[in-house]
């Protein structure tokens, strides 16, 4: 570890600690390739200590009135708003997003905090009098205990904030393990949560790799686990966590399609496709990575697309506010993406090559376009997680739907059309959880669930919205009667 860079701190109980470990992961500025910090790879010992403090804090925090918990969320909302630009710059520094994308990252997390501010309404139970003669029924939603969150590098603010604001607002305590590649945003988010008045031990922050993940999935005092990452690890976390008695929601990879019908508005559609495919350098699970031009629209669409890609300004976002796309996260990702381009270019047409942007400073890959892709082409089902778009040309909408439904993933698909009939057919027949109609990235707002299907999600209850509240609570049903006329009339 370089002595010129600092160790990322962990929050265990009430104390921030720069824990010295045997192993560290370098945190880069992806736009420059320079190391800016070092993430300590904690062991099960430190993680168990954090879980212990969370367990100790749970009884008192869970008894706090929901209005008190909401008040702290309101304080947190205000602090996030005050520090919005600072957090956005931090995201851009350690992740490489453009400033606009970084602001969008924190904005979506901010909206979940706003949703959590209404927890007194969202956590209400139900009641019904006279469910039977002289008997009333009532349900309440109670917190479940110590919850854990494991988040990826691509959204340093939004994805962790899908998890801990709702969990904490529901009365749970929390242990967050952010990606070791982008830990600095998480540190700042947790610092502000403390400043908002959250009691010691309710929120804990740990860093590390597989040992930390395994500890969270197997520790007897963890009640629930939220995860977002690759499908391979999502499935691993789901199996390990659930086999150890935890509730698990695990979001995985995706292969999202953008279907363009011949009647689609050309200019608006082109802007939406460019944003969906190359926003965040393609590093998001809602990226549009399959462009499906139906019928005769494919040729003019490809021509306009190549022109737009050639004019896309790629570079270091904090050095130029006019940058349209930043770097990928690290050298490993850069090499993986370029290897995919190498291999796929032997199968199909390479119409725009992003490898021309490889340079010594930063981890850049330019926008890349393949065409003549078919369902039996390797890239059809492969999540690249980079600025690579694959173009297909079915004869009609029915064939497009048939192709999309062959994918093993199920996050999102979008259609661009002026036809209500085409839109209705598309949304009813596509087998995925989030549909866009003239919307390039159909990622739901905070009041709706992030509703992945198939190999894009493992679990039952999704993140965000009412499903998020359900995940972090459990129901208790009480039947009561206050008379002395009991008589066995129904065998009970």
Secondary structure, DSSP 8 states (H G I E B T S, - for coil): --TTS-B--EEETTEEE----S-EEEEEETTTTEEEEEEE---HHHHHHHHHHHHHHHHHHHHS-HHHHHHHHHHHHHHHHHTHHHHHHHHHHHH---HHHHHHHHHHHHHHHHHHTTHHHHT---EEEEEETTEEEEEEEEE-SEEEEE--SS-TTHHHHHHHHHHHHTT-EEEEE--TTSHHHHHHHHHHHHHTT--TTSEEEE--SHHHHHHHHH-TTEEEEEEES-HHHHHHHHHHHHHTT-EEEEE----EEEEE-TTS-HHHHHHHHHHHHHGGGG-STT-EEEEEE-TTHHHHHHHHHHHHHHT--BS-TTT-TT-SB---S-HHHHHHHHHHHHHHTTTSEEEE-GGGG--SSS-----EEEES--TTSGGGS----SSEEEEE--SSHHHHHHHHTT-SEESEEEEE-S-HHHHHHHHHH--SSEEEES-S-----TTS----EETTEESSS-SSHHHHHHHTEEEEEEEE---S-----S--
